[in-house]
Amino acid sequence: MASGGAADSSSGGQVLLFLTPYSPPLQYIASLERVSPGIRVISRQIPMYATEVPSDISPETWKSVTALLTWKALPKKEQVPNLRYVQLISAGCNHLSELPVFKETDIAYCTANGVHPPQITEWVFSTFLLFQHHIPEHLENQKLGKWIDPPSDEGVEDAVGLRVGILGYGCIGRQCARVAKAFGMDVYAYTLHERATPESRKDESFTEPGLGDPEGIFPSRWFFGDKQLNDFLGSGLDLLIITLPGTTKTKGLITKTQFEILSKKKAFVSNVGRGTIINTDDLVSALENGKIRGASLDVTDPEPLPADHKLWKTPNAIITPHTSGISDHYSERVMKILAYNLSRLHEGKDLINQVDKSLGY
């Protein structure tokens, strides 16, 4: 049973508070009655990056709230004695790790895992293919009105037969694996914990129908844990995709040593996890010295990246400002997860995407 359990049978229904940049459609609110009978919905629009809750929400309202949809804005734990479930609109929860309402309560926190895989996977492969096909160079020539014929057919390496290593085989990694297989690539997976059996390789996180790898069937090899990290990186990878969360365990995971190992095939590195996973100085050095062929970075350390930071002008780097997860289907998918979890909360079942607070994700 999910921590907090079902809270609606005796109180007349869940009280759900939206603290989001958007208001839920009336049709969606009406549909929640079918999955959580008696539910009452309160909606407050707040700025996207707000960290403070609205000051005009009364103490009585806070006491009644049993479920909350939010990102960075969280109440104090004393305000919400009946809160049982928080649905985050983000895939990560590291921004909450030091808040008492997170670490000192048994409230169930669930991430938006499964919302991001389609668009982030598109970003991963679009930036990789841009690099492989020299598109940035062609775009620069277009601005100059230059038609430059390539010297030979050997300057582009297509994806067929290349090996992609996915560092963190969660919902994003699994969609990357599906697309990689469609391109004719070989897939290796790395997880922090061992997944030695077919059953352990399955994933029950939210996934849009027909996407991802819920059964864990795409990787031809699996690696896990600290002792196998360098073996994974040294397994002949042409493309390394980093999707790990930002935790104390993953901070500084990729440094000079790992870039030396990746230089075996001059891998291309794509980071859509967290910038802190990579030592930035070592990344710059690896790019400048040709240890890796290139890198696409949607996350950096520091973040935001200062205007005068040397990474901006480092050769063969593609940098975007943490935008790979943007999609016009984002809120729609979040609300699918919310509705599903509210139904499971009503039925006293385990929630999907629930954070393990001991692990931080």
C-alpha positions in Angstrom: 0.0 0.0 0.0 1.3 3.5 -0.8 2.6 5.5 2.2 -0.3 7.5 3.5 -2.8 5.0 2.3 -6.3 5.8 1.1 -7.8 8.8 2.8 -11.1 9.4 1.2 -13.5 6.7 2.5 -14.3 8.4 5.8 -13.7 12.1 4.9 -16.1 12.2 2.0 -13.4 12.4 -0.7 -9.9 13.6 -1.6 -9.2 17.3 -1.6 -6.8 18.0 -4.5 -4.9 21.3 -4.8 -3.4 22.4 -8.1 -0.4 24.7 -7.8 0.5 25.0 -11.5 1.0 27.5 -14.3 -2.2 26.2 -15.8 -5.7 25.5 -14.7 -7.1 22.0 -15.3 -9.8 21.7 -18.0 -13.3 21.4 -16.6 -13.7 18.1 -18.5 -10.7 16.7 -16.7 -11.9 17.8 -13.3 -15.2 16.1 -14.0 -13.4 12.9 -15.0 -11.7 12.7 -11.7 -15.0 12.0 -10.0 -15.0 8.6 -11.8 -11.6 7.6 -10.4 -11.9 9.2 -7.0 -15.5 9.6 -6.0 -16.3 12.6 -3.9 -13.1 14.4 -4.8 -12.9 18.2 -4.5 -10.5 20.2 -6.7 -9.0 23.6 -5.9 -6.9 25.3 -8.5 -4.4 28.1 -8.1 -2.3 29.3 -11.0 1.2 30.2 -10.0 4.3 31.2 -12.0 6.3 28.3 -13.5 9.3 28.7 -11.3 7.6 29.8 -8.1 9.0 28.3 -4.9 6.5 29.9 -2.5 2.9 28.9 -2.1 0.2 31.5 -2.5 -0.2 33.5 0.8 -4.0 33.8 0.5 -4.7 30.0 0.9 -6.4 29.8 4.3 -5.1 27.5 7.1 -8.5 25.6 6.9 -7.9 24.9 3.2 -4.4 23.6 3.8 -5.7 21.3 6.5 -8.2 19.8 4.2 -5.8 19.1 1.3 -5.0 15.4 0.9 -3.4 15.6 -2.6 -1.2 18.2 -4.2 0.0 18.8 -7.8 3.0 21.1 -7.9 6.7 21.5 -8.9 8.8 23.7 -6.6 6.1 25.3 -4.4 5.6 23.2 -1.2 3.9 24.2 2.0 5.4 23.7 5.5 4.7 20.3 6.9 2.7 21.8 9.8 0.3 23.3 7.3 -0.8 20.0 5.8 -1.6 17.4 8.5 -3.8 15.5 6.1 -1.7 15.6 2.9 -1.0 12.0 1.7 0.1 12.4 -1.9 2.2 15.0 -3.8 2.4 14.6 -7.6 5.3 16.5 -9.0 5.3 17.9 -12.5 9.1 17.2 -12.8 11.0 14.0 -13.3 13.5 14.8 -10.5 12.9 15.6 -6.9 16.4 16.7 -5.8 15.1 20.3 -5.4 13.0 19.0 -2.4 15.6 16.9 -0.6 16.1 19.3 2.3 12.5 20.4 2.9 11.0 19.0 6.1 7.7 18.4 4.3 9.7 15.9 2.1 12.2 14.3 4.4 10.4 14.4 7.7 7.0 13.0 6.7 5.5 9.8 5.3 3.8 11.7 2.4 4.0 9.9 -0.9 5.9 11.9 -3.5 5.5 10.8 -7.2 7.5 12.1 -10.1 6.4 12.8 -13.6 8.5 9.9 -15.0 7.0 9.0 -18.4 6.1 12.5 -19.4 9.5 13.3 -20.9 10.7 10.3 -22.9 9.2 11.2 -26.3 10.5 14.7 -26.6 13.8 14.1 -24.8 14.6 11.1 -27.0 13.9 13.3 -30.0 16.4 15.8 -28.6 19.0 13.1 -28.0 18.9 11.7 -31.5 18.3 15.0 -33.3 21.5 16.5 -31.7 23.5 13.4 -32.3 22.4 13.2 -35.9 23.0 16.9 -36.4 26.6 16.3 -35.3 27.1 13.2 -37.4 25.8 14.8 -40.5 27.6 18.1 -40.0 24.4 20.1 -40.0 25.7 23.0 -37.9 28.5 23.5 -40.5 26.0 23.4 -43.3 23.8 25.9 -41.6 26.7 28.3 -41.2 27.5 27.9 -44.9 23.8 28.6 -45.7 24.1 31.9 -43.9 27.1 32.8 -46.1 25.5 31.6 -49.3 28.1 28.9 -49.8 27.6 25.6 -51.6 30.5 23.4 -50.5 30.7 19.9 -51.9 32.1 17.3 -49.4 35.5 15.9 -50.4 34.3 12.3 -50.2 31.6 10.0 -48.9 33.6 9.1 -45.9 32.8 12.1 -43.8 29.4 10.9 -42.4 29.0 7.9 -40.2 25.4 6.7 -40.1 23.9 5.0 -37.1 23.5 1.5 -38.4 25.7 -0.9 -36.4 26.8 1.7 -33.9 26.6 0.9 -30.2 24.8 3.2 -27.7 25.3 2.9 -24.0 22.4 4.2 -21.9 23.6 5.3 -18.4 20.4 5.1 -16.4 17.8 2.7 -17.9 14.7 4.5 -16.7 11.7 5.6 -18.8 13.8 8.1 -20.8 16.6 5.6 -21.4 14.0 3.0 -22.5 12.5 5.2 -25.1 16.1 6.0 -26.3 16.7 2.3 -26.6 13.5 1.8 -28.7 14.6 4.5 -31.2 18.2 3.3 -31.2 17.0 -0.1 -32.2 14.9 1.4 -35.0 18.1 3.1 -36.3 19.8 -0.3 -36.3 22.0 0.3 -33.3 23.2 -2.1 -30.6 22.0 -1.1 -27.1 23.9 -1.6 -23.8 22.2 -0.6 -20.5 23.7 0.5 -17.2 21.7 0.7 -13.9 22.8 1.6 -10.4 21.3 -1.7 -9.1 21.6 -5.2 -10.5 18.8 -6.4 -12.9 19.9 -9.9 -13.5 16.5 -11.5 -14.3 13.9 -10.8 -17.0 11.4 -9.9 -14.2 13.8 -7.4 -12.6 14.3 -5.7 -16.0 10.7 -4.7 -16.3 9.5 -1.2 -15.5 6.1 -0.2 -14.2 6.5 3.5 -14.5 4.0 5.5 -16.5 4.6 4.9 -20.3 2.6 6.1 -23.2 1.2 3.1 -25.1 3.6 1.7 -27.6 6.6 3.6 -26.3 9.7 2.7 -24.2 10.8 -0.7 -23.2 8.5 -1.8 -20.4 9.7 -5.4 -20.6 13.4 -4.6 -20.7 14.0 -6.5 -24.0 16.1 -4.1 -26.1 19.6 -4.1 -24.4 21.9 -6.9 -25.6 24.0 -6.4 -22.4 23.3 -5.0 -18.9 25.8 -3.5 -16.5 25.3 -2.2 -12.9 26.9 -0.7 -9.9 30.2 1.1 -9.2 32.4 -1.8 -10.1 30.9 -2.2 -13.6 30.8 1.5 -14.6 34.1 1.6 -16.3 33.5 -1.8 -17.9 30.3 -0.4 -19.3 32.0 2.8 -20.6 34.9 0.7 -22.1 32.6 -1.6 -24.0 33.0 0.1 -27.3 30.4 2.8 -27.1 29.9 5.1 -30.0 27.2 7.1 -28.2 26.8 7.5 -24.5 23.4 8.8 -23.3 23.3 10.0 -19.7 19.8 10.0 -18.1 20.7 9.5 -14.4 19.1 11.7 -11.7 21.1 14.1 -9.7 22.0 12.6 -6.4 25.0 12.4 -4.1 25.8 9.0 -5.6 25.8 10.3 -9.2 27.6 13.6 -8.6 30.9 13.6 -10.4 30.4 10.1 -11.9 32.0 11.1 -15.2 35.5 12.6 -14.8 38.9 12.5 -16.5 39.3 8.7 -15.9 36.0 8.0 -17.6 36.7 10.2 -20.6 40.0 8.3 -21.1 38.0 5.1 -21.2 35.4 6.6 -23.6 38.3 7.7 -25.9 38.6 4.0 -27.0 35.9 4.7 -29.6 35.8 8.5 -29.2 32.3 8.3 -28.1 29.7 11.1 -28.5 28.3 12.1 -25.1 24.7 13.2 -24.7 23.7 14.4 -21.2 20.0 14.9 -20.5 20.3 13.8 -16.8 21.9 16.4 -14.6 24.9 18.6 -15.2 26.6 17.6 -11.9 27.0 14.0 -13.2 29.9 15.3 -15.4 33.0 17.1 -14.2 32.8 20.2 -16.4 36.5 20.9 -16.5 37.2 17.4 -17.5 34.5 17.5 -20.2 36.1 20.6 -21.7 39.5 19.0 -21.7 38.2 15.8 -23.3 36.6 17.9 -26.1 39.6 20.1 -26.6 41.9 17.1 -26.8 39.7 15.0 -29.0 39.2 12.3 -26.4 35.5 12.3 -27.4 34.1 13.2 -30.8 31.5 15.6 -29.4 28.9 16.3 -26.8 25.3 17.5 -26.6 24.4 19.0 -23.3 20.9 20.0 -22.2 22.2 20.3 -18.6 25.4 21.8 -17.3 27.3 22.4 -14.2 27.0 25.3 -13.3 23.5 25.9 -14.4 22.5 28.3 -15.8 25.8 28.4 -17.6 27.4 31.9 -17.2 27.9 33.9 -20.4 31.7 33.9 -20.0 32.0 30.2 -19.3 34.6 28.4 -21.5 32.2 25.5 -22.3 30.2 27.8 -24.6 33.1 28.0 -27.0 34.5 24.5 -26.6 34.7 22.7 -29.9 32.2 20.1 -30.9 29.7 20.9 -28.1 26.0 21.5 -28.6 24.4 23.3 -25.7 20.7 24.0 -25.0 19.3 25.6 -21.8 17.6 22.6 -20.2 14.8 22.5 -22.7 14.8 19.0 -24.0 11.8 18.1 -21.9 9.5 20.8 -23.4 6.4 19.5 -25.2 2.9 20.7 -25.9 1.8 17.3 -24.4 3.5 17.9 -21.1 0.6 18.9 -18.9 -1.7 16.4 -20.6 0.7 13.5 -19.6 1.2 14.8 -16.1 -2.6 14.8 -15.6 -2.8 11.2 -16.8 -0.4 10.2 -14.1 -2.3 12.2 -11.5 -5.6 10.7 -12.4 -4.2 7.2 -12.4 -2.5 7.7 -9.0 -5.7 9.2 -7.5 -7.6 6.1 -8.6 -4.9 3.9 -7.0 -5.0 5.9 -3.8 -8.8 5.5 -3.7 -8.4 1.8 -4.1 -5.5 1.5 -1.5 -3.0 0.4 -4.1 0.7 1.3 -4.6 1.3 4.5 -6.5 3.3 4.6 -9.7 6.5 6.7 -10.0 6.8 6.9 -6.2 10.0 8.4 -4.9 12.2 6.2 -2.7 13.4 8.9 -0.3 16.4 6.9 0.8 17.7 7.0 -2.8 16.5 10.5 -3.7 14.6 9.4 -6.8 
